[in-house]
Amino acid sequence: MKRLLRLALLATIIVLAAACSGDVISIDWREPTHDGQQTNDGSAPDEGKPDVPQQPAPLPSLEITTAGGAAIESKRESVDAVFRLTTPGSQTEARGRIRGRGNATWTYEKKPYKIKLDESLSLCGMPANRDWVLLAEYCDKSLLRTMWMCALSDAVGMPYTIRFQYIELTLNGEYLGIYLLSEQVEKARNRVNIADDGYIIEDDHYWGDEPLSFTNTQGKRYTFKYPDAKDEEITRVSESYYFIRDYVRNMEETLYGPSFRDPEQGYRAWLDVDTFVKWYLANELLGNYDPNFYYVMPTRGARLMMYPLWDFEWSLGLAGRAANGLGWAEPPFESPADIEIWSRDKYFERLFQDPAFVDEVRAQWATLKGALPEAKERVRKAAETISVAQKHNFERWPILDQYVSVGLIALGSWEAEVDYLENFFDRRVAWFDTFITEFGSEKPND
């Protein structure tokens, strides 16, 4: 009876999940042993007996009730709503507005959302802000690829890694499963911390949906996260518009010019090499085919940086390119773990033609390898935290045996999806270690 009472007491202890970059704390439900206590056979009480399996703390729950029960049908038009966030031992209620968000993700059955609260609040221990996003992670049936992104972002030492918390969402009384309550990419002291004269720009495939963009020397379009073109903080006639447009164009002319390797007058005068290397390592190691490309200028006197990491739902073997290089591969197809992606794309194709840049990649890789076990452990802890709630999620969305969007994975169980990610990552790390060691054995192209 005493043992049962002790177990019951432990079962009442609830630990709130730590919100920083998706870190989690799980409860150990095992009964503690007692020094010196023995059973009739002379052994310790639990010796030779299996431990009671660990059970995770319940996820925070977010209940959203829109005004009049209105449906959320638009990415542009917001709906008034009341938000009730319940965590073990506390409840936060707030008012604000909600709308749809995302590009391809908005077309899926499980929708992502954008929240703007009436006042700045700290949610799940994350720094206070008015702006939050709810990521649905519909394609990612492991629900862990964003956690992998955050773990690698911290491991490489990015200037900023988004924070998020797994929650269970109910909208107007309808259970919608596990979501990621996440910070959004924006200028803020505890997010992308830049000066008022700084910039956050995006190499944006969906630039036509934005109010303002500029074209680089290669015909690509860049849009603005800061200054905010939606609020007309920057317009096509603004001096600040011409400054960043001309900066990017001049940088590209230098990068693709004949003296681009010059350490003083070449691309290093324009680009922050350190963050470009970090971005490359994280995206290449996770085999991310379709990230958002964010670039940050902390102030007008600084070099262009490449961060933060965002959008890893199609990474770690979920998607792959077709054999002809055009479009996405279709199942049945196994995404290879031993293929170059970013060393032959975007600015990196040119950067990899500079032996000094390759040396910097090798140097950072040598440091990063030692941090990978800790990164993998963070992902395992996240998996433990959602191991119960994922069952409810996939009862609501029974897609574990289905190919979703460009996804090439339909393994039939959440556990198989989780194992697949770690196995794919291990194979990718082994490939990359050889690749970066042998890279440059041939003379670089000029």
Secondary structure as UniProt FT lines:
FT   HELIX           2..11
FT   HELIX           20..22
FT   TURN            35..36
FT   TURN            40..41
FT   TURN            45..48
FT   STRAND          61..66
FT   HELIX           67..69
FT   STRAND          79..87
FT   TURN            88..89
FT   STRAND          90..100
FT   HELIX           104..107
FT   STRAND          113..121
FT   TURN            124..125
FT   STRAND          129..135
FT   TURN            141..142
FT   HELIX           145..156
FT   STRAND          164..171
FT   TURN            172..173
FT   STRAND          174..182
FT   TURN            189..190
FT   TURN            196..197
FT   STRAND          199..203
FT   TURN            205..206
FT   HELIX           207..209
FT   STRAND          213..215
FT   TURN            217..218
FT   STRAND          221..226
FT   TURN            229..232
FT   TURN            236..237
FT   HELIX           239..255
FT   TURN            258..261
FT   TURN            263..265
FT   HELIX           267..269
FT   HELIX           273..285
FT   TURN            286..287
FT   STRAND          293..297
FT   TURN            300..301
FT   STRAND          304..306
FT   TURN            313..314
FT   TURN            316..317
FT   TURN            323..324
FT   HELIX           342..344
FT   TURN            346..347
FT   HELIX           348..351
FT   TURN            352..353
FT   HELIX           355..369
FT   TURN            370..371
FT   HELIX           372..385
FT   TURN            386..388
FT   HELIX           389..396
FT   TURN            400..401
FT   TURN            405..406
FT   HELIX           414..438
FT   TURN            439..440
//
